[in-house]
Amino acid sequence: MGYLSCNEKSAIAICDSYNWELLSKNPRKIRRPFKIAEFDLSDLHSATDGFSAAKLLGKGSHGWVYKAELQRLKLVAAVKKTKAPSIYGGAANPADNELEILSRIYHPRLVNLIGFAVDPNQHKLIVVEYMPNGSLYDLLHGSRRPPGWVKRTRFALQVAWAVQFLHSSQPPIIHRDIKSSNVLIDADFNSRISDFGLALRGHVEDVRVRSTPPAGTLGYLDPGYLAPGDLSTKSDVFSFGILLLEIISGRNAIDVNYSPPSVVEWALPEIESGNFEGICDPRIGPPDDAGALRRMAVLAARCVRCAAERRPGMEEVVECLKGVYKRMKMQSQICVNVGRRVAKYEALDDGAEVVRNARTGSRRNGKVSSVASVQVRSDVERVGRSKSMGSGSEIKYQSLDGGWRRVKMSKSKSMGINALSIGTTKWEESKLLVDLGENVGGEEK
């Protein structure tokens, strides 16, 4: 077996992620930064407090997952305690399958293998990287503060990177169970693909692949995958398309509370009619960039086409999502900058004060009132001088929304008025328009 490589004492299990995105652009440069460890059962028993309920992270179809504090390695990990091999009969044991695959690959967008152990009853214990922020399913469906569009697009792009890596491996790996609950979120809030119990490693014409019965999760499973011979990398593309619709809409792949319950049957007619905003998660509303939303929705629709050969490959999916993510991130930054400016000038507008500083006198001693001035607290523009004669004199300034406002001056004889207006300077106006993507002075920016 490929995973019987070393013992626990020689393992180095410290993972740095600062350059993972750079490395992911060139998978050949990615190397496992640690050796796979064979742990003593006593070490894992101690690290999980005897596999106590307090350490239980979750339960899946193939076993239980516990949080483990590995003191010798100074590492927090997750231990998957799988079910007995006998319950699978003649079928491949998912634990053996996961160990076999994860021991041969490594990628920063996967939940990677750290080591393993075997108990006296031949139960496999798989030690993988710990993901402290739960699953994408939890974020989309259980969070009080659902992620915004930039985070959603980044999650989708990172999953696409991982699937592309699997499909481009030699031999290819077909995950067969891409879904939101199998996408975990790491400490840096990046998404990772987990659970390779159903994955198949090999070319579609290989005997093992062609003899493995179809498997997957209802709602994500390719409807064209009805027999072993139907399997291809495009089956993962279909599942990814469902996941992408789930990210956009916030709806489960199958939800009996809606009619139709399938996210595909509900979303595709809306996408075909051009109602892209109609499929957006109502908790966050549509993004400001309608074009980016359209591209992402159309991509999802292409991924879930009935004919597998008409679906895009994951390389094309990655390139499309790169563009969408770039646009979403840029639009978000523009909105933040504009919001800050609007708040700034609204605060100035609300705080504007007209202060009359007058040195009063009388005609008898030849003294007259001094100039009345308009004072504001900060960030104002001198717009010129005017002369006011008599009562009811006014100056006016233009606010950020383009409307003119008037400030009534006190009665005065002939004097100069230094009027200070609230609003943007010419430079500020130009910069604001550039940030909004508009033309300034008839030139394209």
Secondary structure, DSSP 4 states (H G I P E B T S, - for coil): -TT----GGG-------TTHHHHHTSGGG---SS--EE--HHHHHHHTTTT-GGGEEEEETTEEEEEEEETTTTEEEEEEEEPPGGGGTTSPPHHHHHHHHHTT---TTB--EEEEEE-TT--EEEEEE--TT-BHHHHHHT-SS---HHHHHHHHHHHHHHHHHHHHSSS-EE-S---GGGEEE-TTS-EEE---TT-EES-TTSHHHHTSPP---TTTS-TT--SGGG--HHHHHHHHHHHHHHHHH---SB-TTSSS-BHHHHHHHHHHTT--GGGS-TTT---S-HHHHHHHHHHHHHHT-SSGGGSPPHHHHHHHHHHHHHHHHHHHHHHHHHHHHHHHHHHHHHH-EEE-------TTTT------EEE-SSSEEEEEEEEE-STT-EEEEE-TTS-EEEEEPPP-SSEEEEEEEES--HHHHHHHHHHTT--BTTB--
